[in-house]
Amino acid sequence: MQLTKAMLNQRADQVYDVLVVGGGAAGLSAGIYLQRYLLSTLIVDKGKARSFWMQELHNYLGLPPDTPGREVLKQGKAHYLDLDGDYLNAYVEEVIDEGETFAVRVRLGRQNPTYRTFRSRYLIAASGIIDHLPQLANMQNVFDYAGHNLHVCLICDGYEMRDQRAGVFGSSPGSLEVAFPLGWFTPHITLFTNGDFEVDQERRDRFSDAGYRLIEQPIKQFLGENHVMSGVELADGTIVELDTGLISMGSKYHADYLKGIELEYNGGNLVTDPMNRTSHPRIFAVGDLKVGMNQVAIAAADGAQAATQIWRDIRRAEGTRRPAAIAA
């Protein structure tokens, strides 16, 4: 059921089997499997899934190559709701481990917000990441092309950049190293620092030896039309013509709500076992939050695995459980 503010009191005393933070591909996949296992589930989603911004999914088995990410999420949400799962558009602020349950504090609305606390036995962190973008004076100029032919994922979109004039936009000297695997797809690579950092001589030499051009001047704006980026204009008015681009600036991990719980991390990623259980036995991490490949196909599989392991845990602890015992 799609929950609203007016309906929150109906769930005030319920303890869900699982609360899923995030309604992207990983979270929806987990929710669908959990509901099919006859477990009670609440998905809390803030509406900013990374896959929502994907204009076309060219590498997902069985889907037409022009399928937008938002369509996949729309269908996934409808499937989940058809299985009687609860869904709430809200922001998770904090998770407190109470022992047998988690207390999950959420905020609804930006202005005059409403706060509620939900409880669950298990938690699945599926809140994902968001990519950092080049910081220009006019950010709308960046948004016009990001997710179209200004890409953020080499694994997803390297094929799309084959033999094209590609710009690599970095945030540090190390971030420009993505040019070398990109070179598998195209030799026509220009590196941009946007004037934000210095590149050491060793890297300069390696980039030069590979035939990559390095531009360290600030960028004034991206050029193009109809969401197709065709180059950049530098601060001095110089035009650099491009056919495509790759942003390599890292990501923000949406997991601040877990700060109060001691978990194992590898960089910004949560460390999990093969079934996506974290170092806490009742917290699972799926999708881009965990160590692994940031792919929609992987995220969907992660959700299925986490849900299956939780069902196994509950079934082993409780034995046979009739559907009638799972009243909302």
Residue pairs with C-beta under 8 A, 6 or more apart in sequence:
1 7
1 81
1 84
1 85
1 86
1 87
2 81
2 87
2 88
3 11
3 42
3 86
3 87
3 88
5 108
5 109
5 114
8 108
8 114
8 116
11 42
11 86
11 118
14 40
14 118
14 119
14 328
15 101
15 119
15 120
15 121
16 40
16 41
16 42
16 86
16 118
16 119
16 120
16 121
17 34
17 39
17 40
17 41
17 120
17 121
17 122
17 310
17 314
18 30
18 34
18 39
18 40
18 41
18 42
18 120
18 121
18 122
18 123
18 124
18 307
18 310
19 41
19 42
19 43
19 44
19 102
19 104
19 118
19 120
19 122
19 123
19 124
20 27
20 30
20 31
20 34
20 41
20 42
20 43
20 44
20 123
20 124
20 126
21 27
21 44
21 92
21 95
21 104
21 123
21 124
21 125
21 126
21 127
21 257
22 43
22 44
22 45
22 46
22 49
22 125
22 126
22 127
22 128
22 254
22 287
23 31
23 43
23 44
23 45
23 47
23 49
23 73
23 77
23 87
23 126
24 45
24 49
24 50
24 51
24 52
24 73
24 126
24 128
24 287
24 299
25 49
25 51
25 72
25 73
25 76
25 287
25 296
25 299
25 300
25 303
26 126
26 128
26 286
26 287
26 288
26 299
26 300
26 302
26 303
27 43
27 45
27 49
27 124
27 126
27 127
27 286
27 287
27 303
28 43
28 73
28 76
28 77
28 79
28 80
28 303
29 76
29 286
29 299
29 300
29 301
29 302
29 303
29 304
29 307
30 124
30 126
30 284
30 286
30 302
30 303
30 304
30 306
30 307
31 41
31 43
31 80
31 83
31 85
31 87
31 303
31 307
32 76
32 79
32 80
32 83
32 85
32 303
32 307
33 303
33 304
33 307
33 308
33 311
34 41
34 85
34 307
34 310
34 311
35 41
35 80
35 83
35 84
35 85
36 83
37 307
37 308
37 311
38 321
38 323
38 326
39 307
39 310
39 311
39 314
39 326
40 86
40 326
40 328
41 85
41 86
42 85
42 86
42 87
42 88
42 118
42 120
43 80
43 85
43 86
43 87
43 88
44 88
44 90
44 91
44 92
44 104
44 106
44 118
45 87
45 88
45 89
45 90
46 89
46 90
46 91
46 92
46 127
47 89
48 130
49 69
49 73
49 128
50 128
50 129
50 130
50 131
50 288
50 294
51 57
51 69
51 70
51 72
51 73
51 296
51 299
52 69
52 70
52 73
53 69
53 146
53 147
54 68
54 69
54 70
54 147
54 296
55 68
55 69
55 147
55 148
55 227
56 65
56 66
56 67
56 68
57 63
57 65
57 67
57 68
57 69
57 72
57 296
58 65
58 156
58 157
58 159
58 160
59 156
59 159
59 295
59 297
60 67
60 72
60 296
60 297
61 297
63 72
69 296
72 296
77 87
80 87
81 87
84 328
86 328
88 106
88 108
89 108
90 106
90 107
90 108
90 116
91 106
91 107
91 108
92 104
92 105
92 106
92 127
92 257
93 105
93 106
93 107
93 115
93 257
94 104
94 105
94 257
94 260
95 102
95 103
95 104
95 105
95 123
95 257
95 258
95 260
95 261
96 102
96 103
96 104
96 105
96 260
97 260
97 261
97 280
98 119
100 121
101 119
101 120
101 121
102 119
102 120
102 121
102 122
102 123
102 282
103 117
103 118
103 119
104 117
104 118
104 119
104 120
104 123
104 257
105 115
105 116
105 117
106 115
106 116
106 117
106 118
107 113
107 114
107 115
108 114
108 115
108 116
121 282
121 314
122 282
122 283
122 284
122 310
122 313
123 282
123 283
123 284
124 283
124 284
124 285
124 286
124 303
124 306
124 307
124 310
125 255
125 258
125 270
125 278
125 283
125 284
125 285
125 286
125 289
126 285
126 286
126 287
126 289
126 299
126 303
127 254
127 255
127 257
127 289
128 254
128 287
128 288
128 289
129 251
129 252
129 253
129 254
129 268
129 288
129 289
129 294
130 251
130 252
130 254
131 146
131 152
131 247
131 249
131 250
131 251
132 171
132 247
132 249
132 250
132 251
132 252
133 139
133 142
133 143
133 146
133 247
133 249
134 142
134 169
134 194
134 219
134 247
134 249
135 194
136 142
136 219
136 220
136 221
136 222
137 220
138 221
141 221
141 222
142 150
142 222
144 222
144 224
144 227
145 222
145 224
145 227
145 228
145 229
145 245
146 152
146 247
148 227
148 228
148 229
149 160
149 227
149 228
149 229
149 243
149 244
149 245
150 222
150 229
150 244
150 245
150 246
150 247
151 157
151 160
151 161
151 244
151 245
151 246
151 247
152 246
152 247
153 294
154 178
154 181
154 182
154 246
154 248
155 293
155 294
155 295
156 295
157 246
158 181
158 182
158 184
158 185
159 185
160 244
161 182
161 185
161 186
161 243
161 244
161 246
162 185
162 186
163 185
163 186
163 188
164 186
164 188
164 242
164 243
164 244
165 186
165 188
165 190
165 241
165 242
165 243
165 244
166 182
166 186
166 188
166 189
166 190
166 242
166 243
166 244
166 245
166 246
167 189
167 190
167 191
167 192
167 232
167 240
167 242
167 244
167 245
167 246
168 176
168 178
168 179
168 182
168 189
168 190
168 191
168 192
168 245
168 246
168 248
169 192
169 194
169 245
169 246
169 247
169 248
169 249
170 176
170 178
170 191
170 192
170 193
170 197
170 248
170 249
171 196
171 197
171 248
171 249
171 250
172 197
173 197
173 198
173 199
173 200
173 203
175 248
175 249
175 250
176 191
176 193
176 199
176 203
176 207
176 248
177 203
178 246
178 248
179 189
179 191
179 207
179 210
179 212
180 210
182 189
182 246
183 189
183 210
183 212
187 211
189 210
189 211
189 212
189 213
190 212
190 213
190 214
190 215
190 240
190 242
191 207
191 212
191 213
191 214
191 215
192 215
192 219
192 232
193 199
193 214
193 215
193 216
194 218
194 219
195 216
195 217
195 218
195 235
198 216
199 207
199 214
199 216
204 214
207 214
208 214
215 234
215 240
217 234
217 235
217 236
217 238
218 234
218 235
219 232
219 233
219 234
219 235
220 232
220 233
220 234
220 235
220 237
221 232
221 233
222 229
222 231
222 232
222 233
223 229
223 230
223 231
223 232
223 233
223 239
224 230
224 231
229 242
229 244
229 245
230 241
230 242
230 243
231 239
231 240
231 241
231 242
232 239
232 240
232 242
233 239
233 240
234 240
251 268
251 288
253 268
253 269
253 288
253 289
254 289
255 268
255 270
255 289
258 283
261 280
261 283
262 279
262 280
263 270
263 271
263 278
263 279
263 280
263 283
264 270
264 271
264 278
264 279
265 271
266 291
269 289
269 290
269 291
269 292
270 278
270 285
270 289
270 290
270 291
271 278
271 279
271 290
271 291
272 278
272 284
272 285
272 290
272 291
274 305
275 284
275 305
275 306
275 308
275 309
276 284
276 285
276 286
276 290
276 302
276 305
276 306
276 309
277 283
277 284
277 306
277 309
278 284
278 285
284 306
284 309
284 310
286 299
286 302
286 303
286 305
286 306
287 294
287 298
287 299
287 302
287 303
288 294
288 299
290 302
292 298
292 302
314 321
315 321
